[in-house]
């Protein structure tokens, strides 16, 4: 599948709002890939397909994962917000002709991450979190950080996801395992800067991709519009 075919495919499968998000993610992913010397075409393809299964029903997602358990990565046992990435990866592999394992991996883990993420995995994860239309509190800081240090940006992003509850389910072991992978010396200083923020959040804020962001109660009250905007 080439980029033109991928773009046509997602245009036919997604609402206008979701398609706009997809194009914004593609632009950010290509920007990050160029910045870090990664393959820009891989980044573009992964970004175009990352939400290709976002708007199908949960029953359809279950059927896709049940039909391909070897690619489902735990499938239905995982929190529902990660299903669409897994399903998009399965469809890309089995129906849309994508054979690049790096691209398939990035699509599958773009919501919750995973241990041992590749550079492309990180690029897509962060591009999805910082695409142009995102305006959650703190996104500008993350946009700046991701252009300075990809691993520090991943640590910051995962810190926000870890240990929060979404619709009665935990974010899952993938997030915690992934977070443990960012404890190396290169992230020590960033970790020190984040540590004082731990335990100060009174409310979890979940976006449509299933990620959770932290804030104090006062800031939560000021940013109530964030909840309304993110539920899409």
Helices and strands as residue ranges (DSSP letters): H 3-13, H 16-36, H 40-49, H 58-67, G 69-71, G 75-77, G 80-82, H 83-94, H 101-108, H 119-130, H 139-146, H 150-161, E 165-166, E 169-170, H 173-180, G 185-187, H 188-195, E 203-206, E 212-215, H 217-222, H 224-230
